[in-house]
Amino acid sequence: MKIRAMKLNKNTRGVFIISVTPFTDAGAIDFASSDRLVDFYLESGVYGITLLGMMGEAPKLDPADSVAFMGHVLARVDGRVPVVVGVSNPGLDNLAELARRAGDGGAAGLLVAPLAGLNTEEKILRYFDQVCAAVGPDLPVVYQDYPQATGCHISVPAFNRLIDAQEQVVMLKHEDCPGLGKITQVRQSAEAEGRERISILVGNGGLYLPQELARGADGAMTGFAFPEMLVGVCQRFAAGDPNGAEDLFDAYLPLVRHEQQPGFGLALRKEALRRRGVIASARTRAPGPSLTADDHAELSGLMARLERRLNEMNG
């Protein structure tokens, strides 16, 4: 039976945690760990979960793996929170097929990044015309603005043209860097031009989260081994306590920063989740990093430092 989805909209707020994809030591999808992971995320207070993102190793999954993992997680969530599915794919037919399966399983929306090689804004806009036509109007679309990975840059005026043309593009996943000014420009241009406000959730591991919230972001769509921090920061900020949000963020900042090492942070995130008892193995699929003894020692020191810091904060 099709699960009724809670669809994304332009007012969506909160933390959508980017899920890792747990593997066994042999490299197969670990569905038992996937169940614990979903439960852990929900207990952390996240508003939603995003599957098959770049940090979910989506490019390393074959279509059968992608469908199996997505279906398993959607069934485990069972409509309790919205689930966004990353469907970016070089083949538009493949993208549309995964989108169809996501919709049938109860997904709340689709995460789509512009195809690498779209080197002009006009090409990006035409591509999203094709994407929206291919997936149909029923599922909302999140535009993933991550030029560091895709090489695709879009200005605020061009993005505004996109959301004016495509009503189903309801959210900006903002990861441009430096990008604080871009959030301000999106908000100011909407107000000046009478455009409906769009949801903005930010990425980059939450590295700039307090400042992004102050600029007008609605929350985060990112990964971190301690999602309770992302939730707590957003909740404190929404409650009118930006200083309390900053204080909580500061306690976790060394680990946030450490996880953001390009090409290496996923291994750290998975190992931290393993140590927290959430997943059984920190395995990443090749090509992917593994931790040395020195790496393990550094992570141990940072996690111990965080525990001491939290104990001090809590009296």
N, C-alpha and C positions, 0 to 999 in steps of 0.2 A: 504494500500500500504506500502511496506517495505521502511523504511527511510534509505537512504544511510549513512552509518556510516563513520566517520573519524577514521580510525584504529590507535591504538597505534603502535609505532615502537621503535627501539632502540635509536632514537634521540629525543624522546618525552621529553619536558621540561615544566616548569611552575608549577602552583598550581592546583592540583585536590582536590577540597574540599570534605571531607567526609561528606555527607549529614546526618543530623538527620532524623528520621522518625516522622513526626508530628502526634500526637494523639489528639482526643477530650478529654474533661474531663472524658468522659465515657470509654475511652480506644480504640475507633475505629480510624482507619486511617482518618486523617483530610485532605481531598484532596484540599480544598480551601487554607489551610495553605501551602500545598505542592506547589501550584502554586506560592504563594507569595515567598516561600523559593527559588524556582528556579530562579525567577526574581531577588531576592536579591543577590543570588550568581553570576548571570551573570552581574549585575550592579557593583558588587565588582571587576570584572575584572578577575575572575578565568579562567584558560585555560580549565578546565574540571571538571566534577562532578563524584563522586564515590558513588554508592548506595549500601545498604545492607551490610555495613561493620559492624565490631563489635560494634562501637559506634553508628551505625544506628539501634541497637537493633535487628539485623537480626535473632539471635537465638530465639527471642520471637515472631517472625511472623510465622504463619502457611503458607503452600505453596500458598494458595489462596491470602493471604495478600501480600506476597512477589511479586507475579506476578502482582497483581493489582497496587501496589505502583510503581513497576518498569515500567510497561506499561504507567502509568499516567505521570511519570516524563519524560520518553523518548519522549512521545508525546508533552509535554510542551517544552522541550528543542528543539525538532524538528531539530536536526542536527546542531544546532548553535555552540555547543562545543562537544568534545568527552565525552561519558558517559561510565564509567567502572562499572560493576556489580559484587558484591561479590557473589560467588556461592558456597562457602565452605559448605560442608554438609557431615555428616557421611556416607550417602548412595551415592555410585558413580552414580547409576541410577538417583537419585534425583538431584545430581549436574549436570549431563549431560542434564536433562530435563530443568532445569532453564537456563543453558547455551544456549540451543537451543532457548528458548523463548527470551532470551536477544539478541541473534543474529538476530532473526526475527524482533525484535523491533528496531534494529539499534544501539546496543551497540558497543562501540569501543574496548572493551577488557573485560577480566574476571579476577577478583581478587580471588586468591586461596591460602589458608593457608594449610600447611601440617596437616594431621589428627592427633589429639592428640593421643599419645600413640606410635607414630613412633619414637622409642627410639634409632635408629641408622641411620647414614647417608645413608646406603644402602637401608633401608626401605623407607626413604624419596625419594630417587631417583627412586625407583621402583614405588612408589605411583604416582609421577608426570609422569612417563611413562604411567601409567594407566589413569590418568586424561587427558593427551593430546590425547591419543587414543580415550577416551570416548567423548570428546567435538569436536574432529575433528580439522583440520588444519586451518580453516577459521578465527577463532578469536584469537588474541594475548592473552597471559597469563601473569599476574603479579604474581610473587612469593612474598607472604607476609611473611617476616622474622620477626616474633614477638614471640620469645620463651618465653617471660614473660607470655603470655597467652596460647600458644599451648604446651609448654614444649619441643618443637622440635628445636634442635640446629643444624645448618649447618655451616661447615667451608667454607672458601673461596675456597680452592681446590675442595671441593665437589660441591659447587655452580657452579664453572666453568665447572665441568663435566656435570652438569644439562643443562647449556645453550649451551654447545657444542653438547649435544645429542638432545636437543629440540629447534629447531629454533624459535618456536612460543613463547617461554619464552623470552620476550623482555624487561622486567623491573623487577627491585628489589625494592619492597616496604620495605625499611630498617627501622626496629624498634628495632633491637638488642641493648641492653644497658648494659654496656657501649659499644659503637659501632663505635666511630669515626675512630678507627684503621681499622675496617672492610671495611669502604668506601675506605680508602687509599689502602688497600691490593687488593681490587677488581680492582681499577684503575691501580695500579702498575703491577699487574699480567697480566692484559690485554695488557699493553704496552710491557712488557717483553716477553710475549708468542705470540705476534702478533694476539691477539684475538680481534674481533670486540667489540667496546665500547658498553656497555649496559646502558640503562636509569636507573638512581637511583633517586627515589623520597622517601622522608623521612617522618616519622610519629611522634608518641609520642607528638602530640599536637603542634609540632613546637618548643618544649622546647629547642632544641639545633640547631635550624635552621641556624644561621649565621656560626657556626663552621662547620656544615655539608656541607654547600655550599662551604666553603673554602677548604674542603677536596675532593670536586669533585662531590657532589650531584647536580642534575639537577633541583631540585625544591622540592615541598612537596606534599604528598598525606595524608592529615590529616584533622582533624576538629578543628574549633575554632569559637567562636561566632563573631569574628571580622576578617573575611577572607581578608578584605582590607589590614590588616597588613601583612599577609603572601604574598600577591601579591606585596605589596610595597617593602618588604624586598628582594624578589627575583628579582624584576625589578631593584632596586638600585644596587644589587650585580652584575647583568648581565651587567649593564651600567658602571661598573668599579668604583663604589662608595661603597666599603665595610664598610667604616666608617659611611656613611649615612645610610646604611642598619642596622648597629648595633644601631645607635641612634634611629631609628624608632622602632626597636625591643625592645629596653630598655624601651620605653614608655609603651609598652603593657605587659612587662614581669610579673608584679605582677598578671595580669589576666591570662596570659598563665600558670603560675605556679599554680594558684588557681584552674584552670580548670583541672589540671593534677592529682588531688587527686584520687587515685584508688577507683573505686566503687562509686564515688560521683560526679566526674567531669561532667558526662552527665547531671545530674540534674541542675548544675550550667549553663552549656552551653545552655540548653533549656530555662532556666529562662532568661538568657541574651538575647536570640533571641526573647523571648516573650516581654521583655521590649523594645526591638528595633522595635517592631511592625511587626515582620516577621511571627511569629506563634501565634495562638490564645491561646494555652495552653502549659504549661511546663510539662505536664503529661509524665511520663515514665511508661512502662508496668512492672508489678510485675514479678519477684522481682526486685524492683528498689527503689532508694532513693527519699525522698522528703525533701524539705528545711524547717528548723525551722525558727522562728523569728530571731534568732541570725544569721543564715546563710543568710537570706535576708538582714539584716543590713550590714554584711560584704561585700556582693556583691554590695550593694548600695555605700558603701564607696570606693570600688575599681573602680567602674565605674565613680564615681564623680572625683576621683583622675586622672583617665585616661583623662577625659574631660579637666581638668585643665592643665594637662601636654601637651596635644595636642594644646590647646590654646596658651600656652607659646612657643611651637615650631613654631607655625604658626604666631607668632608676635601679 
